[in-house]
Amino acid sequence: MKEIHELHFPDTVRYAHDHEWARQENDIIVVGISDYAQDQLGDITFVELPQEGDFFEKGEEFGTLESVKAVSEVFMPVAGEIVAINGELGESPGLVNEDPYGAGWLIKVRPTNATDLENLMSANEYEDMLRGLE
Amino acid sequence: MRGSVGLGQKIGCEGGVLMDLGSDNLKTPLHGWHTSHGATMAPFRGWEMPLWYPSGAVAEHLAVIEGCGMFDTSHMSVISLIGPGSFDLLQSCFTRDLDSWRQRNSGPPRSGRAAFGAFLNDLGHVIDDAVVFFLALDTYLVVVNAGKGEEVCSHLAACKGSHVFELDDLTGKIGKIDLQGPNSARVLAKVLHEPERALLPMSYFSFKGHFDEDSPLADVFLKNGAAVLVSRTGYTGEFGFELFVRSAMLGDTWELILAAGKEFGLIPCGLAARDSLRAGAVLPLSGQDIGSWPFINHPWPHALPFNEDGTGFTKDFLGDVVLGKRNSAEHTQAFAGYDPRKVSVHDPAVVLGPDGTDLGIVLTCVADMAIGRVGNRIYSVVSPDKPDGFKAKGLSCGFVRVRHRLPLGQVVELKDKRRKIRVEIVEDIRPDRTALRPMSLMIERRGVGSDERDS
């Protein structure tokens, strides 16, 4: 397991308490899990994601990540409609471990509330929260 | 543990992983090595042990099937049993009939034999499973699970009767490394003095040497000078060895083997890979797949002293009442799923029949990431006849305990609080395992195909 200072928290995304990240791309928000979360879970072996067109509230469970030893739910950092899911993860769930902020993204969301993203944490705030967990 | 919080505290856990590490867990002599090499540590039966290393549990699982991996298993309990009553004690309370060993023993054996079985109580319930090593006349080692040494010692002492013997719980004094995978002998040959004399012949479940250099049995040595007991056993279903050395030599021996194994792809492996490897090999985890219920009607009949036609036992022993419970006891059966999704056995998870009938409970559910299905068949990444382009996506697998025996091939649902998954009742799980392959092939040649496998 890595120390906090060994993990990567880009300031181009915002973070939820449940360790998801969200990034604005035009009018869409891309969602994944943080480097900390993937490191905690270990190898991801299977990813269950919702259907395109599904609507979820902020904080609602939208899928599960299966690792070798654990099954964990992932939660919406923002409310909205699923407009895309990462189909690559069906063949290669390990992308979540290898590139959590890039090729390992989970879903794309059309947000219903513009302030949801602003209410998430900055990289510094998230890192401070993680240090508080130590 | 540091950073132990899962995703929003909403993580499901198997086997207590990702829990806070208590400060009072025991540590093996390799603990510092594990943490300094980035291992994710977890509590396991009173010990703080590596769950996986930075290579990850999937890579570790695959390494043992395709190349080799090494495990620190020094948390296991090692009991010395010495004295003229030792054999009779084991005959009276171990589930294997060791009589064939005694007939062979006209003096100290040149090479020992080992047997996998269990210790049962008077109800036929499992106290623990064990491997018994026959070192010499009236001299045995009993290896049981982590945290079980004291309980098994107490049990053996309670079974003493008129038998004369001495018990010594060596836990903590002995270091143990499991070197597992088809390249294990090639690695071991590099670090042994006189490797061919040490390893040839060495059949499955036999061993040589002793970990105490002062013992007259100590005739196998590593190049670092350590006396070693080399046993062709393990708990992964793959070809390999268990190595016992004095605790003081453990760190040096670990480094020696790791360096020698570099060219063979050897990597350190943690408990997660050990669990998924053993489940795929249809091996039970004590306290989970075998426990406080009758030790009968399960996939391990070889662990009981059945006679040739399976109608009775070849000896009397404590717990042999299980024979009379065959018609009433529940059945433990293996299963394999259709993808790597699991259920949590701690919820608990139940087994549902086609019409939703509750058939029993799930004992173990893990994912073997080296296997996958094509049509009706399960292939492994090393199956010689796997279809072109086969990519193992992993399958859930494990054991269920059901009230009535289910036919092989029956599809049932496993259900926990979160989900239902479909699985098939099977006799075997991961195909083309290497545990039984002849030693001679495993030392001299590389890339051995399954056509050379012992039948």
Contacts between the chains, C-beta under 8 A, distances in Angstrom:
chain1	res1	chain2	res2	distance
A	1	B	2	7.4
A	1	B	3	6.5
A	1	B	38	6.9
A	1	B	39	7.4
A	1	B	40	4.1
A	1	B	41	7.5
A	2	B	38	7.0
A	3	B	2	7.9
A	4	B	3	7.0
A	17	B	8	6.3
A	18	B	7	5.6
A	18	B	8	3.4
A	18	B	10	7.1
A	19	B	7	5.1
A	19	B	8	6.7
A	33	B	7	7.3
A	36	B	3	7.2
A	37	B	7	5.6
A	39	B	3	8.0
A	40	B	3	6.5
A	40	B	5	7.7
A	40	B	6	6.1
A	40	B	7	7.4
A	40	B	11	8.0
A	40	B	18	7.0
A	41	B	6	7.6
A	41	B	7	7.5
A	41	B	11	7.7
A	42	B	40	6.6
A	42	B	51	7.3
A	42	B	52	5.7
A	42	B	56	6.3
A	42	B	57	5.7
A	42	B	272	7.0
A	43	B	52	7.6
A	43	B	56	4.3
A	43	B	57	5.3
A	43	B	58	4.3
A	43	B	59	7.7
A	43	B	369	7.9
A	45	B	58	6.8
A	45	B	340	4.4
A	45	B	367	5.5
A	45	B	369	6.0
A	45	B	394	5.4
A	46	B	339	6.2
A	46	B	340	4.5
A	46	B	341	5.5
A	46	B	367	7.8
A	46	B	394	7.3
A	48	B	341	7.5
A	64	B	418	7.5
A	65	B	7	7.9
A	66	B	340	6.1
A	66	B	341	5.8
A	66	B	342	6.7
A	66	B	367	7.5
A	67	B	57	8.0
A	68	B	52	7.5
A	68	B	57	4.1
A	68	B	58	6.4
A	68	B	61	7.7
A	68	B	272	5.0
A	68	B	273	7.9
A	68	B	276	6.4
A	68	B	366	7.5
A	68	B	367	6.2
A	68	B	369	7.2
A	69	B	13	7.3
A	69	B	14	5.1
A	69	B	15	6.9
A	69	B	17	4.8
A	69	B	18	7.6
A	69	B	51	7.1
A	69	B	57	7.3
A	69	B	272	5.3
A	69	B	275	7.8
A	69	B	366	7.8
A	70	B	6	7.2
A	70	B	11	5.4
A	70	B	12	5.7
A	70	B	13	5.6
A	70	B	14	6.4
A	70	B	17	6.6
A	70	B	18	6.3
A	71	B	11	7.9
A	71	B	12	4.5
A	71	B	341	7.7
A	71	B	342	6.3
A	71	B	344	6.7
A	71	B	418	6.6
A	72	B	6	6.1
A	72	B	7	4.6
A	72	B	10	6.5
A	72	B	11	4.5
A	72	B	12	6.5
A	73	B	7	7.1
A	73	B	10	5.4
A	74	B	7	6.9
A	75	B	7	8.0
A	75	B	8	6.6
A	75	B	10	7.8
A	91	B	391	7.7
A	91	B	393	8.0
A	94	B	58	7.3
A	97	B	56	7.1
A	130	B	3	7.1
A	133	B	3	6.3
A	133	B	4	8.0
A	133	B	5	4.9
A	134	B	2	5.5
A	134	B	3	6.2
